[in-house]
Amino acid sequence: MNNKREDSFLAKCSYGLADVYGGGAFVVISTFFTVFLTKALGMSPALAGTIPLIGKVWDAVTDPVMGNIVDRTSSKFGAKRFYILVGSIISAITFLLLWTNAGITSVGGQYAFYVAMYVLFSTGFTIVMVPYNGLLPDMVDDYTKRAGFSGVRTVFSSMGAIIAGLIPTIIIKDNTNSRQYLTVAVIFSVIFLVAILLTFCGTWEKQKEPVKVPLKKSLVQSFTVYKSFSFKLFICIFLAGQGAADFVTGLAVYYVDDVLNAYSGGRFTIMMGVLLLAQFVGTIMFSIVLMHTSKKFPILVGFPVRIIATIALLFVSYEGAPFVIILILSFIIGLGMAASAISIYAILSDMVDVDELITSMSRPATVSGMATFIRKIATGLSSTIIGICLTLIGYDESLASAKLRQAASTQMGITQLYVWLPIILMVLAIIFAVFFPMNKPEYDVIKKEIARRKGEDDSVASPEEIAICEKVTGFKYDRLWNPENALKF
């Protein structure tokens, strides 16, 4: 019965649906939230850019604690599915609040209000995504089957990104009208709620003993996942890969509106449609490639091609440039963005097993919590960097609110940011992926060693297997499977 369930395409779809929220919410936020604050509300870009970062400081507390709470919880639904159910309603409400125009006129009051709204949204996102990111290891054990579930999940994430990229561009005809942003928020609150609830209804979770670690030690216990050499490199890939995507979506409106002067003509909708369609196609394509190569291979192939296409934008970034060429380059860029996403989420589920070999504890929600925390840190940093860089190149929010063009030097600066910030991060992601130590053979060794430690396999580890365990974990073989590794830095 379990094997049939694990092979079911419907089960894969049920699992993947929640990432319509995981992938879509951040596309809307990274593409439009700073624009909403600067163009619709008149907030300075430097000030607006710090709001997501403050939310990430809050996440430094909530994500680790949430991961520990989930791993310590028992429920007839399964701990992770229980919190996914609770979080579905909270997430819908907090996303809606994020786009409410409170009508506050003072700079300080307006800033404080949106900081509070962002913190509420981040908390709602944590309640859903920390247990969701830790769910797959408690559903499926097989390496290849996990890759299949991760691939379908990434397809739904891309679908979420597509609707999150297109619907706002269709509705927000005037990016200085705050009511249009709220209409978008209402639509997506409903979409996200339904998607998360369907995941709750269609997934399962193995019942197991909760981790018995005092809550007061949760912060220390959460950060001990970074002891794993593989997890450290995974986080570097995660930050660089997703950060490269965040800079594209975060600067896209400014690039089309201020550099190409094509926002009101509907070309932004077309460009985002091409970019997101490419991510959808790339997700399917790289999901197949991943099954026959390795989980890091899509990055090693997709990012070099994306870098070439990004550099080519320098030659067509001006008003009146041939838009077809920009669309072709955007499609190639979208394929590269899909390569990053498919690799990252496929690798994430395997980090739980590496952590278990180090600590003797199965704590998928804790590992997930730290990955979710890092993902939101990347988004917060990208928004902050974008805001600061826009200020440094002379972006004038008063011109933006008055629907006037920015200075020529500022337009050139936006182009340089749109091209070089993602390239720097893509180069770093490629380097980290090259050094990442685990493919399927190494994973099989890790799972076999866990079975030995549990007394389920009476074989003796060979010198080659010992070397793999040490390389993947970063620990000496005789220091593995020690609960103290989870409790002390």
KABEL-V367235 format. One record per residue. N is the residue number from 1. RES is the residue in one letter. SS is DSSP state (h for helix, s for strand, l for the rest). PHI is phi as a letter, one per 20 degrees, with the letter a starting at -180 (none if undefined). PSI is psi in degrees with one decimal (999 if undefined). Layout:
# KABEL-V367235
n	res	ss	phi	psi
N	RES	SS	PHI	PSI
N	RES	SS	PHI	PSI
This chain:
# KABEL-V367235
n	res	ss	phi	psi
1	M	l	none	-45.9
2	N	h	f	-40.2
3	N	h	f	-40.3
4	K	h	f	-40.8
5	R	h	f	-41.4
6	E	h	f	-25.1
7	D	h	e	-4.0
8	S	l	f	129.1
9	F	h	f	-34.1
10	L	h	f	-38.3
11	A	h	f	-40.2
12	K	h	f	-42.5
13	C	h	f	-41.2
14	S	h	f	-43.2
15	Y	h	f	-43.0
16	G	h	f	-21.3
17	L	h	g	-36.9
18	A	l	f	-21.9
19	D	h	e	-0.6
20	V	h	g	-38.7
21	Y	h	f	-48.0
22	G	h	f	-41.7
23	G	h	e	-35.4
24	G	h	f	-39.6
25	A	h	g	-43.2
26	F	h	f	-25.3
27	V	h	f	-45.3
28	V	h	f	-45.8
29	I	h	f	-49.5
30	S	h	f	-27.3
31	T	h	e	-39.3
32	F	h	c	-16.8
33	F	h	f	-46.5
34	T	h	f	-36.7
35	V	h	f	-43.0
36	F	h	g	-45.3
37	L	h	f	-40.3
38	T	h	e	-46.2
39	K	h	e	-37.7
40	A	h	e	-34.4
41	L	l	d	-9.6
42	G	l	m	19.8
43	M	l	f	146.2
44	S	l	f	144.1
45	P	h	f	-34.8
46	A	h	f	-41.8
47	L	h	f	-44.2
48	A	h	f	-36.4
49	G	h	f	-20.6
50	T	h	e	-16.9
51	I	h	f	-49.3
52	P	h	f	-33.7
53	L	h	f	-39.0
54	I	h	f	-39.5
55	G	h	f	-33.1
56	K	h	f	-32.0
57	V	h	f	-40.7
58	W	h	f	-40.0
59	D	h	f	-27.2
60	A	h	g	-24.4
61	V	h	e	-48.5
62	T	h	f	-38.1
63	D	h	f	-50.2
64	P	h	f	-41.6
65	V	h	f	-40.9
66	M	h	f	-43.3
67	G	h	g	-41.2
68	N	h	f	-40.2
69	I	h	f	-44.9
70	V	h	f	-45.7
71	D	h	f	-18.4
72	R	l	e	0.5
73	T	l	e	142.9
74	S	l	d	140.1
75	S	l	b	148.0
76	K	l	f	-23.0
77	F	l	e	-16.3
78	G	l	n	136.5
79	A	h	g	-43.6
80	K	h	f	-43.6
81	R	h	f	-32.3
82	F	h	f	-46.6
83	Y	h	f	-29.9
84	I	h	f	-40.6
85	L	h	f	-49.5
86	V	h	f	-42.6
87	G	h	f	-21.5
88	S	h	g	-44.2
89	I	h	f	-43.9
90	I	h	f	-42.0
91	S	h	f	-41.7
92	A	h	f	-43.0
93	I	h	f	-46.0
94	T	h	f	-32.5
95	F	h	f	-39.1
96	L	h	f	-43.7
97	L	h	f	-29.5
98	L	h	f	-26.4
99	W	l	d	17.0
100	T	l	e	130.9
101	N	l	e	107.4
102	A	l	f	-8.6
103	G	l	m	21.3
104	I	l	f	130.4
105	T	l	e	-31.2
106	S	l	f	143.6
107	V	h	f	-46.4
108	G	h	f	-43.5
109	G	h	f	-41.8
110	Q	h	f	-44.2
111	Y	h	f	-45.7
112	A	h	f	-39.3
113	F	h	f	-47.0
114	Y	h	f	-25.0
115	V	h	f	-46.7
116	A	h	f	-42.4
117	M	h	f	-38.7
118	Y	h	f	-38.1
119	V	h	f	-42.2
120	L	h	f	-43.6
121	F	h	f	-45.2
122	S	h	g	-37.6
123	T	h	f	-43.8
124	G	h	f	-40.7
125	F	h	f	-40.1
126	T	h	f	-43.5
127	I	h	f	-32.8
128	V	h	e	-51.5
129	M	h	f	-28.0
130	V	h	f	-53.0
131	P	h	f	-33.6
132	Y	h	f	-44.3
133	N	h	f	-21.7
134	G	l	e	4.5
135	L	l	f	-41.2
136	L	h	g	-42.8
137	P	h	f	-24.3
138	D	h	e	3.7
139	M	l	d	-43.9
140	V	l	c	137.1
141	D	l	e	-34.1
142	D	l	f	133.4
143	Y	h	g	-48.7
144	T	h	f	-39.9
145	K	h	f	-37.6
146	R	h	g	-41.6
147	A	h	f	-37.3
148	G	h	f	-45.1
149	F	h	f	-42.2
150	S	h	f	-36.7
151	G	h	f	-45.1
152	V	h	f	-39.3
153	R	h	g	-43.5
154	T	h	f	-31.3
155	V	h	f	-45.7
156	F	h	f	-34.6
157	S	h	f	-41.5
158	S	h	f	-38.0
159	M	h	f	-40.7
160	G	h	f	-41.0
161	A	h	f	-36.8
162	I	h	f	-51.3
163	I	h	f	-31.3
164	A	h	f	-25.0
165	G	h	e	-28.7
166	L	h	e	-46.6
167	I	h	g	-46.2
168	P	h	f	-36.8
169	T	h	f	-27.5
170	I	h	f	-39.4
171	I	h	e	-39.5
172	I	l	e	80.8
173	K	l	f	-32.0
174	D	l	d	105.4
175	N	l	f	8.6
176	T	l	d	2.4
177	N	l	e	108.2
178	S	h	f	-27.3
179	R	h	f	-31.6
180	Q	h	f	-34.5
181	Y	h	f	-39.4
182	L	h	f	-37.7
183	T	h	g	-43.6
184	V	h	f	-42.8
185	A	h	f	-40.0
186	V	h	f	-46.2
187	I	h	g	-46.5
188	F	h	f	-28.3
189	S	h	g	-41.0
190	V	h	f	-46.3
191	I	h	g	-46.3
192	F	h	f	-41.2
193	L	h	f	-47.8
194	V	h	f	-43.6
195	A	h	f	-45.1
196	I	h	f	-41.1
197	L	h	f	-37.0
198	L	h	f	-35.3
199	T	h	f	-42.9
200	F	h	g	-43.1
201	C	h	f	-29.8
202	G	h	d	3.5
203	T	l	d	175.1
204	W	l	b	173.4
205	E	l	b	131.8
206	K	l	f	132.8
207	Q	l	f	134.0
208	K	l	b	165.9
209	E	l	f	133.4
210	P	l	f	151.9
211	V	l	f	129.9
212	K	l	d	76.9
213	V	l	c	129.8
214	P	l	g	139.2
215	L	h	g	-31.4
216	K	h	f	-18.7
217	K	h	e	8.3
218	S	h	f	-37.6
219	L	h	f	-47.2
220	V	h	f	-45.5
221	Q	h	f	-37.1
222	S	h	f	-42.2
223	F	h	f	-11.4
224	T	h	f	-12.5
225	V	h	f	-21.8
226	Y	h	f	-5.8
227	K	h	f	-27.3
228	S	l	f	125.7
229	F	h	f	-42.3
230	S	h	f	-39.9
231	F	h	f	-36.3
232	K	h	f	-46.9
233	L	h	f	-36.4
234	F	h	g	-44.6
235	I	h	f	-39.3
236	C	h	f	-42.2
237	I	h	f	-43.3
238	F	h	g	-51.2
239	L	h	f	-47.9
240	A	h	f	-44.9
241	G	h	f	-49.3
242	Q	h	f	-32.1
243	G	h	f	-38.2
244	A	h	f	-35.7
245	A	h	f	-39.7
246	D	h	f	-36.0
247	F	h	f	-33.6
248	V	h	f	-52.1
249	T	h	f	-34.4
250	G	h	f	-27.3
251	L	h	d	-4.5
252	A	h	f	-44.5
253	V	h	f	-44.9
254	Y	h	f	-38.4
255	Y	h	f	-48.2
256	V	h	f	-42.0
257	D	h	f	-50.0
258	D	h	e	-29.6
259	V	h	e	-52.7
260	L	l	e	-17.3
261	N	l	l	46.3
262	A	l	c	14.4
263	Y	l	f	-48.7
264	S	l	f	-16.6
265	G	l	e	5.1
266	G	l	n	0.8
267	R	h	f	-25.2
268	F	h	f	-41.5
269	T	h	f	-42.9
270	I	h	f	-45.6
271	M	h	f	-44.0
272	M	h	f	-36.4
273	G	h	f	-43.9
274	V	h	f	-44.5
275	L	h	f	-44.5
276	L	h	f	-34.3
277	L	h	f	-40.1
278	A	h	f	-38.1
279	Q	h	f	-38.6
280	F	h	f	-48.0
281	V	h	f	-43.3
282	G	h	f	-35.0
283	T	h	f	-46.0
284	I	h	f	-45.1
285	M	h	f	-48.0
286	F	h	f	-23.3
287	S	h	f	-39.5
288	I	h	f	-43.8
289	V	h	f	-43.7
290	L	h	g	-38.1
291	M	h	f	-24.9
292	H	h	d	-0.2
293	T	l	c	-105.6
294	S	l	b	167.3
295	K	l	f	-14.9
296	K	l	d	-8.8
297	F	h	g	-41.0
298	P	h	g	-37.7
299	I	h	f	-42.8
300	L	h	f	-24.3
301	V	h	e	-45.1
302	G	h	f	-38.3
303	F	h	f	-41.8
304	P	h	g	-39.8
305	V	h	f	-41.6
306	R	h	f	-36.7
307	I	h	f	-44.1
308	I	h	f	-45.2
309	A	h	f	-36.8
310	T	h	f	-43.0
311	I	h	f	-36.9
312	A	h	f	-24.2
313	L	h	f	-26.6
314	L	h	g	-26.6
315	F	h	e	-6.4
316	V	l	c	23.3
317	S	l	d	75.5
318	Y	l	b	159.4
319	E	l	f	129.7
320	G	l	n	3.7
321	A	l	f	152.5
322	P	l	f	111.1
323	F	h	f	-26.8
324	V	h	f	-40.8
325	I	h	f	-41.9
326	I	h	f	-39.3
327	L	h	f	-40.5
328	I	h	f	-44.3
329	L	h	f	-37.5
330	S	h	f	-36.5
331	F	h	f	-43.4
332	I	h	f	-40.8
333	I	h	f	-41.8
334	G	h	f	-38.7
335	L	h	f	-42.4
336	G	h	f	-35.9
337	M	h	f	-37.1
338	A	h	f	-37.4
339	A	h	g	-42.2
340	S	h	f	-48.2
341	A	h	f	-43.3
342	I	h	f	-37.6
343	S	h	f	-45.6
344	I	h	f	-48.9
345	Y	h	f	-23.0
346	A	h	f	-37.8
347	I	h	f	-35.2
348	L	h	g	-45.6
349	S	h	f	-27.2
350	D	h	f	-18.7
351	M	h	f	-23.5
352	V	h	f	-40.4
353	D	h	f	-38.6
354	V	h	f	-43.3
355	D	h	f	-38.5
356	E	h	f	-38.8
357	L	h	f	-33.3
358	I	h	f	-41.9
359	T	h	d	-15.3
360	S	l	m	6.0
361	M	l	d	137.2
362	S	l	e	106.5
363	R	l	c	64.6
364	P	h	f	-35.1
365	A	h	f	-33.6
366	T	h	f	-46.5
367	V	h	f	-43.9
368	S	h	f	-41.7
369	G	h	g	-40.6
370	M	h	f	-33.3
371	A	h	f	-41.8
372	T	h	f	-40.8
373	F	h	g	-45.8
374	I	h	f	-37.2
375	R	h	f	-42.6
376	K	h	f	-31.0
377	I	h	f	-43.9
378	A	h	f	-44.0
379	T	h	f	-43.0
380	G	h	f	-42.7
381	L	h	f	-40.5
382	S	h	f	-41.1
383	S	h	f	-41.3
384	T	h	f	-45.5
385	I	h	f	-41.7
386	I	h	f	-45.9
387	G	h	f	-44.3
388	I	h	f	-45.3
389	C	h	f	-39.7
390	L	h	f	-39.5
391	T	h	f	-42.6
392	L	h	f	-31.4
393	I	l	e	6.8
394	G	l	n	22.7
395	Y	l	f	129.3
396	D	l	d	109.7
397	E	h	f	-25.0
398	S	h	f	-36.7
399	L	h	f	-39.2
400	A	h	f	-44.7
401	S	h	f	-29.9
402	A	l	e	5.2
403	K	l	m	36.8
404	L	l	d	157.3
405	R	l	f	150.0
406	Q	l	f	164.2
407	A	l	f	155.7
408	A	h	g	-38.7
409	S	h	f	-35.3
410	T	h	f	-40.6
411	Q	h	g	-42.6
412	M	h	f	-38.9
413	G	h	f	-39.5
414	I	h	f	-41.7
415	T	h	f	-45.2
416	Q	h	f	-39.7
417	L	h	f	-43.4
418	Y	h	f	-28.3
419	V	h	e	-52.0
420	W	h	e	-30.3
421	L	h	f	-48.1
422	P	h	f	-37.1
423	I	h	f	-43.1
424	I	h	g	-45.5
425	L	h	f	-34.7
426	M	h	f	-40.3
427	V	h	f	-43.1
428	L	h	f	-41.7
429	A	h	f	-40.1
430	I	h	f	-43.8
431	I	h	f	-46.5
432	F	h	f	-39.1
433	A	h	f	-37.1
434	V	h	g	-39.0
435	F	h	e	-6.0
436	F	l	f	128.9
437	P	l	e	3.6
438	M	l	c	121.4
439	N	l	d	-166.9
440	K	h	g	-44.3
441	P	h	g	-41.8
442	E	h	f	-38.4
443	Y	h	f	-43.6
444	D	h	f	-36.8
445	V	h	f	-41.9
446	I	h	f	-46.1
447	K	h	f	-37.9
448	K	h	f	-38.6
449	E	h	f	-37.1
450	I	h	f	-42.3
451	A	h	f	-38.8
452	R	h	f	-46.3
453	R	h	f	-28.7
454	K	l	e	-2.4
455	G	l	m	16.0
456	E	l	e	-5.5
457	D	l	b	120.8
458	D	l	e	12.9
459	S	l	f	166.0
460	V	l	d	133.0
461	A	l	f	133.3
462	S	l	f	163.3
463	P	h	g	-35.7
464	E	h	f	-41.2
465	E	h	f	-39.7
466	I	h	f	-43.1
467	A	h	f	-38.7
468	I	h	f	-44.5
469	C	h	g	-41.8
470	E	h	f	-38.6
471	K	h	f	-43.5
472	V	h	f	-40.7
473	T	h	e	-29.4
474	G	l	n	10.0
475	F	l	d	149.7
476	K	l	f	147.5
477	Y	h	g	-38.8
478	D	h	f	-2.7
479	R	h	d	0.3
480	L	l	f	164.2
481	W	l	l	48.7
482	N	l	c	116.7
483	P	l	g	-25.9
484	E	h	f	-25.2
485	N	h	f	-21.7
486	A	h	e	-13.3
487	L	h	d	-14.0
488	K	l	c	143.7
489	F	l	f	999
